């Protein structure tokens, strides 16, 4: 989410608990809500994609060996992601997301997405989705934007990778995102159309806006309509936490905030916030994961930016300025207080869970849209993580036989009982650094991973073969 880059456990049975969640968190802390008089927001929502420069596009997919030899970093293909998340046992039992629909929401979309997914599928021997539809509830799309086209392609190809039997519904909006002025109301309108017409089971969003760009909660509140609607209809909504570590891009995109910030809608308590991990594959072919942070990774910085860095390339994570601690996070309140030094009323913390997002560990994808070099690229960021987790939710929806709705209470309960499907991530942090306009090195202190819940990776990541039935309440 960086502006300047081209870049029955709970879900069915605890409606009362979820209602308390909604009641607690649909208003900001009083001091913040009254901070200023509401005015039209001038914030900007950006796609959350980080891509290797176009000059390094290949006619065939990038492989781990090629990335290591040519770029001195790791990278992976979709089959490796399937292995890392242990989805094969689910597929062997027919659990592929069949009968469920993943909704992907992006501005502008991509005019070549159907062709690009077909090329991607043929390359790796994957079936086409049972259905792949594109709708524009907010009006026809007349603009092409390479950044959003890349975002769209990543979202579609990697949601399909992990849930090959799920339907895909791509929802395109017709305008650039100037948060709350033009773009976000059309996202709200589009998502409400999907929800009210029962078109999908899980919605993934790979975009966001720094909370500081809203001057008050009163500005943000009307934009939450789709999430309240999804909650009422039992639809799961996900959002990526961002790619700048503990900071985020400033309003004009020229630099970053020098103090910790977080981005909405990931911070919304009715949304599941998906952070990023770095997958590491051993010589024996086994996989482990640490917190994604490439800020000080010189070979990675050279490959993606042409400099030694440091530059913020890390998972978003931290605490909200607008939302109080929801009931489902009461069990980790002590961890949040210790990590932030907060006293009294605690804030909502993110992420809730994490998936692959690292650039030193990027994934290969195929694009051919105007403004890009047709071929195979490397891409990374929490924009990758959110559609991946949407696929995992679709698998669980199939097992449950119905959409799971707000899953956050289930995630924290599974973590509390040490469910084996949750894989704790205990290494790394999202502290990041950048050089400001005065050529000073600015370090933004983030949060460290540790045992149990943390503000770097949430409750961790997943072993899908175990986690999917746990989330569905079928273990």
C-alpha positions in Angstrom: 0.0 0.0 0.0 2.6 2.5 -1.0 1.5 5.5 -3.1 4.6 6.2 -5.0 5.4 2.8 -6.3 3.9 1.0 -9.3 3.1 -0.9 -7.5 -19.1 -23.1 14.7 -16.3 -22.2 16.9 -17.5 -18.6 16.6 -18.7 -17.7 13.2 -22.2 -19.1 13.4 -22.7 -19.5 17.1 -21.5 -16.2 18.6 -23.7 -13.6 17.1 -24.1 -12.0 20.4 -20.4 -11.7 20.9 -20.1 -10.2 17.4 -22.8 -7.7 18.2 -20.9 -6.6 21.2 -17.9 -6.1 18.9 -19.8 -3.9 16.6 -21.3 -1.9 19.5 -17.9 -1.3 21.1 -16.1 -0.2 18.0 -18.3 1.9 15.7 -17.2 5.1 17.4 -13.7 6.5 17.9 -12.2 7.4 21.2 -14.0 10.6 22.3 -10.9 12.8 22.2 -10.2 11.8 18.6 -13.7 12.0 17.5 -13.9 15.6 18.7 -10.5 16.6 17.4 -11.7 18.7 14.5 -14.8 19.7 12.7 -15.6 17.1 10.0 -14.7 18.2 6.4 -14.3 16.4 3.1 -11.3 14.1 3.4 -8.4 14.8 1.1 -6.7 11.4 1.6 -5.7 9.0 -1.1 -6.2 5.3 -1.3 -3.4 3.5 -3.1 -2.9 0.0 -4.4 -0.6 -2.1 -2.3 1.7 -3.6 -4.9 5.5 -3.6 -5.1 6.9 -4.8 -8.4 10.4 -5.5 -9.8 11.3 -2.9 -12.5 9.8 -3.6 -16.0 13.3 -4.0 -17.5 13.6 -7.3 -15.6 10.5 -8.9 -17.1 11.0 -12.4 -18.4 9.4 -14.5 -21.1 9.2 -17.5 -18.7 8.4 -17.5 -15.0 11.0 -16.5 -12.5 12.2 -19.4 -10.4 14.0 -19.6 -7.0 17.2 -20.5 -8.7 17.0 -17.6 -11.2 16.2 -15.1 -8.4 19.1 -16.4 -6.3 21.6 -16.3 -9.2 20.5 -13.0 -10.9 19.1 -10.9 -8.0 20.6 -12.5 -4.8 17.1 -12.9 -3.4 14.6 -15.6 -3.1 11.3 -15.9 -5.1 8.6 -18.4 -5.4 6.0 -19.8 -7.8 2.5 -20.7 -6.9 3.2 -24.4 -6.4 5.7 -23.4 -3.7 3.0 -21.3 -2.0 0.7 -24.3 -2.0 3.4 -26.4 -0.4 4.2 -23.7 2.2 0.6 -23.5 3.3 -0.1 -27.3 3.1 -3.2 -27.1 0.9 -2.7 -30.4 -0.9 -4.5 -32.6 1.8 -7.5 -30.4 1.4 -7.5 -30.7 -2.4 -7.3 -34.5 -2.0 -10.6 -34.3 -0.2 -12.3 -32.1 -2.7 -11.8 -28.9 -0.6 -10.9 -26.4 -3.3 -13.3 -23.5 -2.6 -15.9 -25.2 -4.8 -19.3 -23.4 -4.7 -17.8 -20.3 -3.0 -17.0 -16.9 -4.5 -14.0 -14.7 -3.7 -14.8 -11.0 -4.4 -11.8 -8.9 -5.4 -12.3 -5.1 -5.4 -9.9 -2.8 -7.3 -10.0 0.5 -9.0 -10.0 0.4 -12.9 -9.1 -3.4 -12.9 -7.1 -4.7 -15.9 -8.3 -5.0 -19.5 -6.2 -8.1 -20.0 -6.9 -9.9 -16.7 -8.9 -12.8 -18.2 -6.2 -13.6 -20.7 -3.4 -13.1 -18.1 -5.1 -15.6 -15.7 -5.5 -18.1 -18.5 -1.8 -17.8 -19.3 -0.9 -18.2 -15.6 -3.1 -21.3 -15.3 -1.8 -23.0 -18.4 1.8 -22.4 -17.3 1.3 -24.2 -14.0 -1.4 -26.7 -15.0 -4.2 -25.2 -13.0 -7.8 -25.3 -14.0 -9.6 -22.1 -14.9 -12.0 -20.9 -12.1 -15.5 -22.4 -12.4 -16.6 -18.8 -13.2 -14.7 -15.5 -13.5 -17.0 -12.5 -13.8 -16.3 -8.8 -13.9 -18.8 -6.2 -12.7 -18.8 -2.4 -12.4 -21.6 -1.5 -10.1 -20.4 2.1 -9.7 -20.3 2.7 -13.5 -18.2 1.8 -16.5 -14.5 1.8 -16.3 -13.0 4.0 -19.0 -9.5 4.6 -17.6 -6.5 2.2 -17.6 -4.0 2.5 -14.8 -0.8 0.2 -14.8 -0.5 0.3 -11.0 -4.1 -0.8 -10.4 -3.9 -3.3 -13.3 -0.9 -4.9 -11.6 -2.7 -5.0 -8.3 -5.7 -6.6 -10.0 -3.6 -9.2 -11.7 -1.8 -10.2 -8.4 -5.1 -10.4 -6.5 -6.8 -12.6 -9.1 -3.9 -15.0 -9.8 -2.9 -15.6 -6.2 -6.5 -15.9 -4.8 -7.0 -18.5 -7.6 -3.7 -20.3 -6.7 -4.8 -21.3 -3.2 -8.6 -21.8 -3.9 -8.6 -23.2 -7.5 -12.2 -24.3 -7.2 -13.6 -21.0 -6.1 -15.5 -18.6 -8.3 -13.9 -15.2 -8.8 -15.9 -12.0 -8.9 -13.7 -8.9 -9.9 -15.4 -5.7 -8.9 -14.0 -2.7 -10.7 -14.6 0.9 -9.8 -14.3 3.7 -12.4 -12.2 6.4 -10.7 -8.9 7.1 -9.0 -8.9 6.8 -5.2 -9.0 10.2 -3.5 -10.2 8.8 -0.3 -13.7 9.9 0.5 -13.8 12.4 -2.3 -14.3 10.3 -5.4 -12.9 6.8 -5.1 -13.9 5.4 -1.8 -17.6 6.1 -2.0 -17.6 4.1 -5.2 -15.9 1.2 -3.4 -18.5 1.4 -0.7 -21.3 1.4 -3.3 -19.7 -1.5 -5.1 -19.2 -3.6 -2.1 -22.7 -3.0 -0.8 -24.1 -4.0 -4.2 -22.2 -7.3 -3.9 -23.4 -7.9 -0.4 -27.0 -6.9 -0.9 -27.2 -9.1 -4.0 -25.5 -12.1 -2.3 -22.8 -12.3 -4.9 -19.9 -13.4 -2.8 -18.6 -15.1 0.4 -15.4 -13.3 1.2 -14.2 -9.8 0.1 -10.5 -9.0 -0.2 -9.1 -5.4 -0.4 -5.5 -4.7 -1.1 -5.6 -0.9 -0.6 -5.6 1.5 2.3 -5.2 5.0 3.6 -3.1 6.2 6.6 -5.5 7.0 9.4 -3.8 10.3 10.0 -5.1 11.6 6.7 -8.6 11.6 8.2 -9.1 14.7 10.4 -11.8 13.0 12.5 -13.7 9.8 13.0 -16.7 11.6 11.7 -15.1 11.7 8.3 -14.4 8.1 8.3 -17.7 6.8 9.7 -19.8 7.1 6.5 -17.2 5.1 4.6 -17.8 2.1 6.9 -21.2 1.4 5.5 -20.1 -1.6 3.5 -18.4 -3.3 6.5 -21.5 -2.8 8.6 -23.5 -4.3 5.7 -21.1 -7.2 5.4 -21.3 -7.9 9.1 -25.1 -7.9 9.0 -25.1 -10.3 6.1 -22.4 -12.7 7.5 -19.8 -11.9 4.8 -16.0 -11.9 5.6 -14.1 -8.8 4.7 -10.3 -8.7 4.6 -7.8 -5.8 4.1 -4.0 -5.7 3.8 -2.1 -3.8 6.4 0.4 -2.1 4.1 4.0 -2.3 3.0 5.9 0.4 4.9 6.4 -1.3 8.2 5.5 0.8 11.2 5.1 3.9 9.0 3.2 4.8 5.8 3.5 7.3 3.0 2.5 10.9 3.7 -0.4 12.5 1.9 1.6 13.8 -1.0 3.6 10.6 -1.4 6.9 12.3 -1.2 8.0 10.8 2.1 6.9 8.8 5.1 5.5 9.5 8.6 8.3 9.7 11.2 6.2 8.1 13.9 4.2 4.8 14.0 1.0 4.9 12.0 -1.5 2.4 10.7 -3.9 2.3 7.7 -7.7 1.9 7.4 -9.6 -0.2 6.4 -7.3 -2.8 7.9 -7.8 -1.2 11.3 -11.6 -1.4 11.1 -12.7 -4.0 13.8 -15.2 -5.4 11.3 -12.4 -6.2 8.9 -9.7 -8.9 9.2 -6.3 -7.2 8.9 -3.8 -9.4 6.9 -0.1 -8.7 7.5 2.9 -10.1 5.8 5.5 -12.8 6.4 8.6 -13.9 4.6 8.6 -17.6 3.5 11.9 -19.4 3.8 12.4 -22.7 2.0 15.1 -25.1 3.2 17.3 -27.2 1.0 15.2 -30.1 2.0 12.1 -28.4 0.7 10.4 -27.5 4.0 9.1 -24.1 4.8 9.2 -21.7 7.7 8.1 -18.1 8.1 9.4 -14.9 9.8 8.1 -11.4 9.9 8.4 -9.6 6.6 11.0 -6.8 6.7 13.2 -6.1 3.7 14.1 -2.5 4.9 17.8 -3.3 5.4 18.1 -6.1 2.8 20.7 -4.6 0.4 20.4 -7.2 -2.5 16.6 -6.8 -2.3 16.9 -3.0 -2.2 19.3 -3.0 -5.2 16.9 -5.3 -7.2 13.8 -3.3 -6.6 15.1 0.3 -6.1 18.6 0.4 -7.5 20.0 1.7 -4.2 21.3 0.1 -1.0 18.4 1.6 1.0 17.2 1.6 3.6 13.7 2.1 2.3 10.5 0.9 4.0 9.7 -2.6 2.7 8.0 -4.3 5.6 4.6 -5.5 6.9 2.2 -2.9 8.3 1.3 -3.4 12.0 0.5 -1.2 15.0 -2.5 0.4 16.7 -5.5 2.4 15.5 -6.0 6.1 16.1 -9.8 5.8 15.7 -10.9 2.4 17.0 -10.9 1.1 20.6 -9.9 -2.5 21.5 -12.6 -4.8 20.3 -13.9 -7.6 22.6 -12.2 -10.3 20.5 -8.8 -8.8 21.4 -9.4 -8.6 25.2 -7.4 -11.8 25.6 -4.3 -10.1 24.1 -4.8 -6.7 25.8 -1.8 -7.2 28.0 0.4 -7.8 24.9 -0.9 -4.7 23.2 -0.4 -2.6 26.3 3.1 -3.8 26.8 4.1 -3.4 23.1 2.7 0.2 22.9 3.1 1.5 26.4 -0.6 2.4 26.3 -2.6 2.9 29.5 -6.3 3.1 30.2 -8.5 2.5 27.2 -6.6 0.4 24.7 -6.8 0.8 20.9 -7.5 -1.8 18.2 -4.3 -3.5 17.1 -3.4 -5.0 13.7 -2.6 -7.3 12.0 -5.0 -10.2 12.9 -3.2 -12.8 10.8 -0.4 -12.9 8.2 0.5 -14.5 4.9 3.3 -14.4 2.4 4.3 -10.8 1.3 8.1 -10.4 1.3 10.0 -9.0 -1.6 12.9 -11.2 -0.7 10.5 -14.1 -1.3 8.4 -12.4 -4.0 6.0 -14.4 -6.2 6.0 -14.6 -10.0 3.0 -13.5 -12.0 2.0 -12.9 -15.6 0.8 -9.6 -17.0 0.2 -8.1 -20.5 -1.9 -5.0 -19.8 -1.1 -1.7 -21.6 1.8 0.2 -19.9 3.5 -3.0 -18.8 6.0 -5.3 -20.6 4.1 -8.5 -21.3 5.6 -11.4 -19.5 6.5 -12.7 -16.1 7.2 -10.3 -13.3 8.1 -10.4 -9.6 5.7 -8.9 -7.2 5.3 -8.6 -3.4 3.6 -6.8 -0.6 0.6 -7.4 1.7 -1.5 -7.0 -1.5 -0.4 -10.6 -2.0 -1.2 -11.6 1.5 -4.9 -10.5 1.5 -6.1 -12.5 -1.6 -4.1 -15.5 -0.4 -6.0 -15.4 2.9 -9.2 -14.8 1.1 -8.6 -18.2 -0.6 -8.1 -19.9 2.7 -11.4 -18.4 4.0 -13.1 -19.7 0.8 -11.8 -23.2 1.6 -13.2 -22.9 5.1 -16.5 -21.6 3.8 -16.8 -24.7 1.7 -16.2 -26.9 4.7 -18.6 -25.0 6.8 -21.3 -25.0 4.1 -21.9 -21.2 4.5 -20.0 -17.9 4.7 -18.3 -17.5 8.0 -18.8 -13.7 8.4 -16.6 -11.8 10.8 -13.9 -14.4 11.6 -11.8 -12.3 14.0 -13.3 -13.7 17.2 -12.6 -17.2 15.9 -9.0 -16.3 15.1 -8.3 -15.1 18.6 -10.1 -18.0 20.2 -8.1 -20.5 18.1 -4.9 -18.7 19.1 -5.9 -18.8 22.8 -6.4 -22.6 22.7 -3.2 -23.1 20.7 -5.0 -24.6 17.7 -2.4 -26.6 15.7 -3.6 -25.0 12.4 -2.2 -21.6 13.5 1.5 -21.4 13.0 3.1 -18.9 15.4 5.6 -16.5 13.9 8.1 -15.6 16.6 11.0 -13.9 14.7 11.4 -10.5 13.2 9.9 -7.0 13.5 8.5 -4.2 11.4 10.8 -1.4 12.4 11.8 0.5 9.3 13.8 3.5 8.1 14.1 6.0 5.4 16.0 9.2 4.4 14.0 12.4 4.7 14.1 15.5 2.6 17.1 16.8 4.6 19.0 13.6 4.0 18.6 12.5 7.6 18.1 8.8 8.3 14.8 8.4 10.1 14.0 5.2 12.0 10.5 4.4 12.9 10.4 1.9 15.8 7.9 -0.9 15.1 6.9 -4.1 16.9 8.6 -7.4 17.3 7.2 -10.9 16.7 7.0 -13.1 19.7 5.1 -16.1 21.2 1.4 -15.8 20.7 -0.2 -12.6 19.4 2.0 -9.7 18.4 1.7 -6.5 16.4 4.0 -7.7 13.7 2.2 -10.8 12.5 -1.0 -11.1 14.6 -1.9 -14.6 15.6 0.7 -15.9 13.1 0.1 -17.7 9.8 -1.6 -21.0 8.9 -1.1 -24.7 8.1 -4.2 -24.8 5.9 -4.9 -28.5 6.1 -5.4 -28.1 9.9 -6.6 -24.5 10.0 -9.4 -24.7 7.5 -11.5 -27.2 9.4 -10.7 -25.4 12.7 -11.9 -22.1 11.3 -15.0 -23.9 9.9 -15.7 -25.4 13.3 -15.4 -28.9 12.0 -12.4 -30.2 13.9 
